[in-house]
Amino acid sequence: MPIDLTVIFLRWLQFASAVAALGLPLFRTYPSGTASLPSELRMAVLAGLLFSVGAAGGLVAQTAMMAGGWTAGLDPAALGYVIQSTGFGMAHVARAGLALFGVVILLIGRGRRSMTATAVVAFAGAVASFAWSGHGASSEGSAGAVHLVADIIHALAAAVWLGALAGFCLMLARPLKGEIEESARSLAGFATVGTATVAVLTVTGLVNSAFLVGLEGSGRLASSAWGLLLLAKLGLFAVMVWLAAHNRYVLTPELDRAIAQGSETGAPVKSLRISIGLELAAGVVLLGLVAAMGVQMPPASM
C-alpha cells in the first residue's frame, strides 16, 4: 500500500477506535444510564488497543512519508528525530501511551465507576492529542491557541456523539423485554447531551473553517481536494443531524407510546436499530473523509 494511503488508513483507524474507546465508557454516565454491559467493556478495551497500535503505526507511516520511503521511516534515528523535534511526533507517542493506559485501567477496574472515570480521562487526553497532529496546530500566536482549543473540543464532541451511537447499537442489538424500557430511558436521557454535542460540533467546525478556509479560500473549495472532502463531510453531517432529529422526535416517541400502551415494541425497536445504525455508518465514513483531509492542503494554506 502506498505510504500516503497507509497514513490515511491509520488516521481513520485512530479516529474510529478513539470514538469507541472514549465514547462507550462515557455512554453509561449520561442521564438514565446504567451499569456497563460486558459487550461494551470488551469493545472499549479492543478499541483502546487499536487506538494505541494505530497511533504507533501512524507515527511510523508519517515518518516514512516525511523521509521518502519505508526504509528511512523505520530507521530508529529518523523516528527519534520526529518524536523529539516535532509536535505531531510527540502527540503520537502520548496518544499511544494514554490509550494503552486507559485499556489497562479498564481491565483492572472491571466496570467500577472510579476506574472507568480514570480510563475516560486517559482516552480523552489521547483524543485531545489529535489537535497536535493535524491542521489545528498550524496557526500561530493567540489566534493559534483559539484554533487549537476549537480543534480539541471538536474531536472530543465527535467522540461523545459517535460513541453514544455505538452504545445504542449494542443496546438495541438483541434487547430483552426489560432492556427495551431501559433503552427508551437512555434514548430520552441522551437527547439533551446529543443536542448540545451537535451545537458544539457546529460552532467549533465554523471556527476551524475560518482558520483553514478563510474568506479568500472559500472560492477555492470546489477546486481543491481538501475543499471537496469538506463539502462531502458537511453533507454527511447534515444527514446525521437529520437522522438524529428523526430518532428523537419520531422514532423514540413511537417506542415510548408502545411501552406505555403495552403493545408490541418489535417494530419501533427495529426502526430505531436501523436508523441509529445508518447514523453510525455515516459517522464512520465521515471519519474517513476527515482522515483524508489531514493529508491535503486547506485553501488558506495555498
TIBADO-209771 format. One record per atom (N, C-alpha, C): residue in three letters; x, y, z. Coordinates in steps of 0.05 Angstrom, whole numbers, plus 5000, padded with zeros to 4 digits. Layout:
BEGIN
ALAXYZ
...
END
This chain:
BEGIN
MET501749765000
MET500050005000
MET501850255000
PRO501250454983
PRO502750704983
PRO502850835010
ILE504950975015
ILE505251095042
ILE503051285049
ASP502251455030
ASP500151655036
ASP497451515042
LEU496851305028
LEU494351155034
LEU494551015061
THR496950925068
THR497350805095
THR496951005117
VAL497951245113
VAL497551455132
VAL494651515136
ILE493151535114
ILE490251595115
ILE488851375130
PHE489451115123
PHE488150895136
PHE488750895166
LEU491150945174
LEU491850935203
LEU490651175217
ARG490351405204
ARG488851625216
ARG485951555221
TRP484751425200
TRP481951335203
TRP481751135226
LEU483550945227
LEU483550745249
LEU483650875276
GLN485351075279
GLN485551215304
GLN482951355311
PHE481851495291
PHE479351645296
PHE477051445304
ALA476751235289
ALA474551045294
ALA474850905321
SER477350825327
SER477750685353
SER477550875376
ALA478351125372
ALA478051325393
ALA475151375401
VAL473451375380
VAL470551405385
VAL469451195404
ALA470150945399
ALA469250725416
ALA470550725443
ALA473250775443
ALA474750755468
ALA473850975488
LEU473351215479
LEU472351425497
LEU469351435499
GLY468051395477
GLY465051425477
GLY463551215492
LEU464450965490
LEU462950745503
LEU463050765534
PRO465450815546
PRO465350855576
PRO463751095584
LEU463751305568
LEU462151535574
LEU459151485571
PHE458451305554
PHE455651265546
PHE453951205571
ARG454851055590
ARG453250975613
ARG453251195635
THR454651415630
THR454651625650
THR452551835644
TYR451251815621
TYR449252015613
TYR446751975630
PRO444952175631
PRO442452145645
PRO440951885638
SER439951745657
SER438551495654
SER440451265647
GLY443051315648
GLY444951095643
GLY444950895665
THR445850645659
THR446050435679
THR448850315677
ALA449250105692
ALA451849975692
ALA452649875664
SER455149875659
SER456149805633
SER455649505627
LEU455049445602
LEU454749175593
LEU457449055588
PRO457748785591
PRO460348655585
PRO461148705557
SER459248715538
SER460048755510
SER461149035506
GLU460149235520
GLU461249505518
GLU464049515528
LEU464549385551
LEU467249385563
LEU469249245544
ARG468449025533
ARG470248875515
ARG470849045490
MET468749175479
MET469249335455
MET470949575462
ALA470649705485
ALA472249935493
ALA475149845496
VAL475649615507
VAL478349515511
VAL479649465484
LEU478149325466
LEU479249265439
LEU479749525424
ALA477949725426
ALA478249975413
ALA480750125424
GLY481150115450
GLY483450245462
GLY486050125452
LEU486149855449
LEU488549725439
LEU489049815410
LEU486949815393
LEU487149905366
LEU488050195364
PHE487050355383
PHE487750635384
PHE490750665389
SER491850515408
SER494650525414
SER496350425391
VAL495550205379
VAL497050095357
VAL496950285333
GLY494550395328
GLY494350585306
GLY496050825309
ALA496250925334
ALA497951155339
ALA500951095334
ALA501850865343
ALA504550785339
ALA505150745309
GLY503250605295
GLY503550565267
GLY503450825251
GLY501751005260
GLY501551265247
GLY504051425249
LEU505451405271
LEU508051535274
LEU510051435254
VAL510151165251
VAL512051045232
VAL511351125204
ALA508751115197
ALA507851175170
ALA508451475163
GLN507851655181
GLN508351935175
GLN511251995174
THR512851855190
THR515751895188
THR516751795161
ALA515651565152
ALA516451465125
ALA515651655103
MET513251785106
MET512351975086
MET514252215085
MET515152305109
MET516952535110
MET519752465099
ALA520652215105
ALA523352135098
ALA523452035069
GLY521151975057
GLY521151895029
GLY521251595024
GLY520651435044
GLY520651145040
GLY520450995066
TRP519550745064
TRP519150585088
TRP521850525102
THR523950475086
THR526550415099
THR527450645117
ALA527250885106
ALA528151115122
ALA526151165145
GLY523651105141
GLY521651155161
GLY521950965185
LEU523050725180
LEU523450525201
LEU526150555215
ASP527650745206
ASP530350795218
ASP529950915246
PRO531050785267
PRO530750885294
PRO531651175297
ALA533651255283
ALA534651525284
ALA532551725273
ALA531251645251
ALA529251825239
ALA526851845258
LEU526051615269
LEU523751615288
LEU524351785312
GLY526751755322
GLY527551905346
GLY527552205340
TYR528452285317
TYR528452565309
TYR525652675308
VAL523852525295
VAL521052615293
VAL519752645320
ILE520252455338
ILE519052455364
ILE520052695380
GLN522652745379
GLN523852955395
GLN523553235383
SER523253255357
SER523353515344
SER520753615333
THR518653455332
THR516153545320
THR513753505340
GLY511853685338
GLY509553665355
GLY507853415349
PHE507553345323
PHE505953115317
PHE507252855326
GLY509952855326
GLY511352615336
GLY510852565365
MET511152775381
MET510552755410
MET507652685415
ALA505852795398
ALA503052745402
ALA502352455397
HIS503652335377
HIS503152045372
HIS504151875395
VAL506451935406
VAL507451785429
VAL505651815453
ALA504752055459
ALA502952105481
ALA500351965477
ARG499351965452
ARG496851835446
ARG496951535450
ALA499051415440
ALA499351125443
ALA499551055473
GLY501051205488
GLY501351145517
GLY498851185532
LEU497351405527
LEU494851455542
LEU492751245535
ALA492651175509
ALA490650965501
ALA491250705515
LEU493750625516
LEU494550375529
LEU493950385559
PHE494550615571
PHE493950655599
PHE490950625605
GLY489350745587
GLY486450715591
GLY485550435589
VAL486650275571
VAL485949985569
VAL486649845595
VAL489049885605
VAL489849755630
VAL487949825653
ILE487150075655
ILE485350155676
ILE482650025673
LEU481650015649
LEU479049875644
LEU479149585652
LEU481349455646
LEU481649165652
LEU481849125683
ILE483349305696
ILE483649285725
ILE481049355739
GLY479749565729
GLY477349675742
GLY474949495740
ARG474649345718
ARG472349155715
ARG469649295719
GLY469349525708
GLY466749665709
GLY466349845733
ARG468249865752
ARG467950045774
ARG467950335764
ARG466250495775
ARG465850765764
ARG468350935767
SER469750915790
SER472151085793
SER474351005773
MET474650755768
MET476650665749
MET475850735721
THR473250705715
THR472250775688
THR472751075683
ALA472251235704
ALA472651525701
ALA475651585695
THR477451445708
THR480251485703
THR480951405674
ALA479851185665
ALA480251105637
ALA479151315617
VAL476851425624
VAL475651635607
VAL477551875604
VAL478751955627
VAL480552185626
VAL482952115609
ALA484051865611
ALA486251795594
ALA485551795565
PHE483251675558
PHE482451675530
PHE481851955520
ALA480752125537
ALA480152405529
ALA482752545523
GLY484852495539
GLY487452615533
GLY488552525506
ALA488152265501
ALA489152155475
ALA487652275452
VAL485052315455
VAL483452445434
VAL484252735430
ALA484752875452
ALA485553155450
ALA488253185435
SER489952975436
SER492552995423
SER492253005392
PHE489952945381
PHE489552965352
PHE490053245343
ALA489553435360
ALA489853715352
ALA492753785345
TRP494653645356
TRP497453695351
TRP498553535327
SER496953365315
SER497853215292
SER496153265268
GLY494753495268
GLY493153575246
GLY493453875240
HIS491553985225
HIS491654265218
HIS491154445242
GLY490054345264
GLY489454515287
GLY491854645299
ALA494254525295
ALA496654635306
ALA498254815286
SER496954875264
SER498355025242
SER498355325247
SER496455425263
SER496255715267
SER498155795290
GLU498956055290
GLU500856155310
GLU499556375326
GLY500956435349
GLY500056655366
GLY497556595381
SER496256815390
SER493756775406
SER491556665389
ALA491456725363
ALA489456615345
ALA489956315343
GLY492456235343
GLY493155945341
GLY492155795365
ALA492155925389
ALA491155795413
ALA488155745410
VAL486755945399
VAL483855915395
VAL483255685376
HIS484855665354
HIS484555455335
HIS485055185347
LEU487155165364
LEU487854915376
LEU485654815396
VAL484655005412
VAL482554935431
VAL480054845417
ALA479354985395
ALA476954915380
ALA477254635368
ASP479654575359
ASP480154305347
ASP479954085369
ILE480954145393
ILE480753945415
ILE477853895422
ILE476354115425
ILE473554085433
ILE471953945411
HIS472654005386
HIS471253875363
HIS471753575364
ALA474153485368
ALA474853205369
ALA473453065392
LEU473353185416
LEU472053065439
LEU469053045435
ALA467853255423
ALA464953245418
ALA464253025398
ALA465852995378
ALA465352785358
ALA465452505371
ALA467352465389
ALA467652215403
ALA465252155421
VAL464252365434
VAL461852335451
VAL459452255434
TRP458952385412
TRP456652325395
TRP456852045383
LEU459051995369
LEU459251735355
LEU459551505375
GLY460751555397
GLY460951345418
GLY458251275429
ALA456551475433
ALA453851415442
ALA452251255422
LEU452651315396
LEU451351155375
LEU452250865376
ALA454850825380
ALA455750545383
ALA454550415407
GLY454250555429
GLY452950445453
GLY450050375448
PHE448550545434
PHE445750485428
PHE445550245409
CYS447350225390
CYS447349995372
CYS447649735387
LEU449549735407
LEU449949495423
LEU447449445440
MET446249655451
MET443949625469
MET441549515454
LEU441249605429
LEU438849525413
LEU439249275396
ALA441649165397
ALA442248935380
ALA440348705385
ARG440148605410
ARG438248395417
ARG437148455444
PRO435448665447
PRO434448735473
PRO432448545484
LEU432648475509
LEU430648325523
LEU428348515531
LYS426148395541
LYS423748555547
LYS424448785566
GLY425848725588
GLY426448925607
GLY428449135597
GLU430149055578
GLU432149235568
GLU430949435548
ILE428549375537
ILE427349565518
ILE426549825533
GLU425449795557
GLU424750035572
GLU427350185580
GLU429350035586
GLU431950165593
GLU433050315569
SER432750205545
SER433650335521
SER432050595516
ALA429450585520
ALA427850825517
ALA428651045536
ARG429250975561
ARG430151175581
ARG432851285572
SER434651115562
SER437251215554
SER437051395530
LEU435351335511
LEU434951505488
LEU433951775496
ALA432051775515
ALA430952035524
ALA433052185540
GLY434652035556
GLY436652175572
GLY438952295556
PHE439552175533
PHE441652275516
PHE440752515498
ALA438252565497
ALA437252765479
ALA438553035483
THR438653125508
THR439853385514
THR442853385508
VAL444253175516
VAL447053145511
VAL447653155481
GLY445953005466
GLY446352995437
GLY445953265424
THR443853405432
THR443453675421
THR445753865427
ALA446753855452
ALA449054025459
ALA451453945443
THR451853685438
THR454153595423
THR454153695394
VAL451753685382
VAL451453775354
VAL452054075353
ALA451054225373
ALA451554515374
ALA454554575376
VAL455954425394
VAL458854465397
VAL460354395372
LEU459554175359
LEU460854105334
LEU460454315313
THR458154435312
THR457554645292
THR459254895297
VAL459354985322
VAL460855225328
VAL463855185324
THR464954965334
THR467754915332
THR468554855302
GLY466654735287
GLY467154695259
GLY467354955244
LEU465655145251
LEU465755405238
LEU468355555245
VAL469255525270
VAL471855655278
VAL474155535262
ASN474155265261
ASN476355135246
ASN476255215216
SER473855235205
SER473655305177
SER474655595172
ALA474155775192
ALA475056045189
ALA478156055187
PHE479455885201
PHE482455875200
PHE483455735175
LEU482155515168
LEU483155345146
LEU482255425118
VAL480055575117
VAL478955655092
VAL479155965088
GLY478056115107
GLY478156405105
GLY476456515082
LEU476156775081
LEU474556895060
LEU475756855033
GLU478356885030
GLU479656855004
GLU479556564995
GLY479856375013
GLY479856095006
GLY477155974999
SER474956115007
SER472356005003
SER471755964973
GLY472956124956
GLY472456104928
GLY473955864915
ARG475855754931
ARG477455524920
ARG476555254931
LEU474355254946
LEU473455004958
LEU472954784937
ALA471354854917
ALA470554664897
ALA472854584878
SER475054724879
SER477254664861
SER479654534875
SER479354464901
SER481454334916
SER480554074927
ALA482353884930
ALA481653624942
ALA480553664971
TRP481953834986
TRP481153885014
TRP478353995014
GLY477754184997
GLY475154314996
GLY472954114989
LEU473453944969
LEU471453744962
LEU470953544984
LEU473053474999
LEU472653295022
LEU471053435044
LEU471553695047
LEU470053845067
LEU467053855060
LEU466453905034
LEU463653925026
LEU462253645030
ALA463753435024
ALA462653165028
ALA462153115058
LYS464053215075
LYS463753185104
LYS461253335114
LEU460853575104
LEU458553735112
LEU455953605104
GLY455953485080
GLY453653335071
GLY452953105089
LEU454952945097
LEU454552725115
LEU453652815142
PHE454853035151
PHE454053155177
PHE451053225177
ALA450153345155
ALA447353425153
ALA445553175154
VAL446352965140
VAL444852715141
VAL444652605170
MET446952615184
MET446952515211
MET445152675230
VAL445252945226
VAL443453115242
VAL440553055237
TRP439853005211
TRP437052945204
TRP436252675217
LEU438052475216
LEU437352215228
LEU437052245258
ALA438852405270
ALA438652445299
ALA436052575307
ALA435252775292
ALA432652905297
ALA430352715293
HIS430452555272
HIS428352355267
HIS428152155289
ASN430452065300
ASN430451885322
ASN429152005347
ARG429952255352
ARG428952385376
ARG426052455376
TYR425052565353
TYR422352675352
TYR420352485340
VAL421152275327
VAL419252095314
VAL419551805326
LEU421851685323
LEU422151405330
LEU422151355360
THR423551515375
THR423551475404
THR420851515416
PRO419251725409
PRO416551745419
PRO414751505411
GLU415251395387
GLU413651155380
GLU414250925398
LEU416850895406
LEU417550675425
LEU416350735452
ASP416450985461
ASP415251055487
ASP412250995487
ARG410851055465
ARG407951005465
ARG407350705465
ALA408950555451
ALA408550265451
ALA408950145479
ILE411050245493
ILE411550155520
ILE409250235539
ALA408350485537
ALA406150585554
ALA403550435550
GLN403050355525
GLN400550225518
GLN400749915521
GLY403149815527
GLY403549535530
GLY403249385504
SER403749515481
SER403449385455
SER406149285446
GLU406249165422
GLU408649045411
GLU410749265405
THR413149215415
THR415349405412
THR417349325390
GLY416849105377
GLY418749005357
GLY419249195335
ALA417049305324
ALA417349485300
ALA418849745307
PRO418049885330
PRO419550125336
PRO422450075343
VAL423049845356
VAL425849785362
VAL427449735336
LYS426249595318
LYS427549535292
LYS428049795277
SER426149985277
SER426450235263
SER428750395276
LEU428850395302
LEU431050535316
LEU433750405310
ARG433750145310
ARG436250005305
ARG437350075277
ILE435650075257
ILE436450145230
ILE437350435228
SER435750615239
SER436450895237
SER439050965251
ILE439350865276
ILE441850925291
ILE444250785277
GLY443850545266
GLY445950415251
GLY446850575227
LEU444850695213
LEU445550855190
LEU447051115198
GLU446151225221
GLU447451465231
GLU450351405239
LEU450851175252
LEU453551105259
LEU455251045234
ALA454050905214
ALA455550845190
ALA456351105175
ALA454551305175
ALA455251555163
ALA457551695178
GLY457451665204
GLY459651775220
GLY462251645215
VAL462251385211
VAL464751245205
VAL465951335178
VAL464151365159
VAL465051465132
VAL466151745135
LEU464751915151
LEU465552185156
LEU468452195168
LEU468952005186
LEU471651995198
LEU473751935176
GLY473051775157
GLY474851715135
GLY475451965119
LEU473452125115
LEU473852385100
LEU475652565116
VAL475352575142
VAL477052745159
VAL479952645158
ALA480252375158
ALA482952255156
ALA484252345130
ALA482752345108
ALA483952425082
ALA484452725082
MET482852885095
MET483253175096
MET485953245109
GLY486753075128
GLY489153135143
GLY491653125127
VAL491652995104
VAL494052985087
VAL493753165062
GLN491653335061
GLN491253515040
GLN491753805050
MET492353985031
MET492854265039
MET490254425038
PRO489454545060
PRO487054705060
PRO487354965044
PRO485155085035
PRO485255315018
PRO486855555030
ALA486655585056
ALA488155815068
ALA491155785067
SER492155535062
SER495055495061
SER496055495032
MET494255535012
MET495155524984
MET496255794975
END
